[in-house]
Amino acid sequence: MFKKLFLMCVDFVCCHLLFRIKCIDKEKIDSMGKCLVCPNHSTGFDPFWVYTRTKNMWIMAKAELFNNKLLAKLLVAFNVFPIKRGQKDAGSVMHAINVIEKNDNAKLLMFPEGTRIPKGKERGRAKVGATFIASKAKVPIVPVYITKNPRLFSTVTLVYGDPIEIPENINEDKAELQKYSDLLLDKIYELKNKIK
């Protein structure tokens, strides 16, 4: 009950009060089973806008958020788990794969650029983590474009794209992983063209 009420409050504050959320082609994610959900990333609100609109979602987040014990407990309660940025974190990667494999219709939120892209910068560089996990877990990736650096009380649009199938045999091939990661990022930013 607490979780449901808390989510309702978060949804009201983040998606109705501070910003107005508009979704385009959201049925593409609603009809999906297991998958990764990969948006661009420019603000700390991005995870809330996707999470509150998606069932069965887990989030991979930077490990620094878990330094506060109270916050860490809250995050874990809402299916958030840590990953150490800037270094190989095999434990978190295996946990992500296990989450997908062991939970019905599990959807894992990952930001393929790895960090927030500051205002004035068009886009970041695609990291290979999402395509690696998708390849190992044998699930597609749904690209999502989110309005960049929105002002308070403005409309934020989430555009959902067609799922991208990642070949199962590329998880040990760095060049192929980078190629599909670059393709994913291209697809994400192409979705901006659907916003009128």
N, C-alpha and C positions, 0 to 999 in steps of 0.2 A: 504493500500500500504506500509506504514511504517513497519507494522508488518511482511509482507512478505519479504521485503528487509532486515530487521534486522535478520530474521531467516536464510536467505540465507548467510548472513555474518557470523553468528554464526556457521552454518553448514560448511562453507568453512574453517574457522579457526580451529574449534574443530574436524572436521571429515575428513579433507583433508590436512591441513597445519601442525598442531601440531601432529596429529595422523592420521593413516589410518584405517578407520573403515571397518570391514568385518562382514557381518551378515549371520547366519546359521539358516535356517528354519523360516525366517521372515514372510513367507506367513501365518504362524499360527496366528500371530497377525493381519495381514492385513485382514484376513477373519473373524475376531471376531467382535461381536457387543459390547455391554457394558461389561466391565471387569475391574479387577485390573491388573496392570502390576508390578511384584515384582522381582527386581534384587538384587544381592549382591551389596555391596557398599564399595569401597576402595579409591575412589578419587573424588574430587569435580567436575570432568568432567562427571561422570556417568549420571547425569540427562540430560545433553546436548546431549549425544550420543543416549539416548533413545527418548528424546522429539523430536529432529529434524527428527527422522525416523518414527514417529507415528502420525497419524491424530487424531484429537479430544481428545487431551491429557490434563489432569489437573495434577498438582503436589502438594502434601502435603509437605511443607518444614518447617524447624525449624523457630520458631517465631523471633529469633534474627536477621534474614535477613531483617526483616521488620522495624527495628529500624531507618534506614535511609529512610526518606520520599520519596526521589527521586527514590531510588531503589525499595521501596515498590510499588510505582505507576507502575514501569516497570514490576515488578513481577506479579502484579494483571492483567496487560494488557495481559500477556501470561499465564493466567489461573493457577497461583501459589497462594496458600493460606496457611496461617500459622497454625502451631500446636505447643503447648508448650510441650517440651520434659520433661520426668521425672515426669510428673504429669498427672492426668486425665483432659482432655480437651474435655468435652462433646460437646461444641459448634462447635469445629472444626470437630469432628467426625460426628455430625449431618449435617454439611455443606458438608462433603465428600459424605455422603449418598444422600443428596439432589442433588448434582452435577451429580451423577450417574443416579438418578431417573428422572431428569428433562431435560437431554441432550441426544439427539440421538447419539448412538454409543460411548458414553463417555467412556474414558479409564483413569483410575486414577493410577498415578505412586506413589508407596510407597516402601520404603526400609524396609523389615521386620526385619532387624537387628537393625534398629532405628538410627544408626550412622555409620560413616566410620570405617572400621576395619583396624587397623594399619598394616604396613608391618611387617612380621614375625609372625603374628597371623593368624591361618588358617581360622577361622570363628568366628562369634559372636553368641549370644543367640537369638533365635527367639522371637520377641515380638508378642503379640496377636492382635494388632490393625488391621492389614490387614485382618485376617480371621474374626474378628468381623464385620468389615465393609462389607466384601463380604457376610457374612451370613445374615446381616440385609438388604443389598441391593439386595440380591438374584442374585448375579453374580459370575462367575468363576474367578479364578486367573490364570494368565499366568506367569509361572516362567521364569526368564531370568538370564543367567550367563554372566558376563562381565569380561574380562581379568583383573586380579588383579594387582594393582600398576604398570601400564605400564610405560615405559620410553618414554620421548618425542621422536616423530618421529618414533615410533614403530607401529606395527599393533595391533589394539584392536579388539577382536572378541566378538560379541554379539550372544549368542546362545539362541534361543527361544524354550521353551518346550511346551508340551501338556497342555491344560487348566486343572486346578484342580477344581472340583466341591466341594463347601463347603456347608454342610447341613444347611438348613434354621433354624433348631430348636436348634442350639448349642450356640447362641449368649449370653445366660445367664449361660452357663456351662463352668467355667474357665478351668477345666481339659480337656474337649473336644476341647476348643479353643487352648489350648497349644499343644495338640496332633496334630491338623491339622497345627498349625504354625510350629511345628518341622518337620512335613512331608513336608511342603512347602520349608523349608530351605534345607532339604535333597535333594529334587528334583532340587532346584536351583544349588547346588554344584555338583550334578551328571551330569549336562549338560556339565561340564568342559571336560568330557570324549569324547565329540564330536569334540573337537578342535584337529586338527592333526598338 
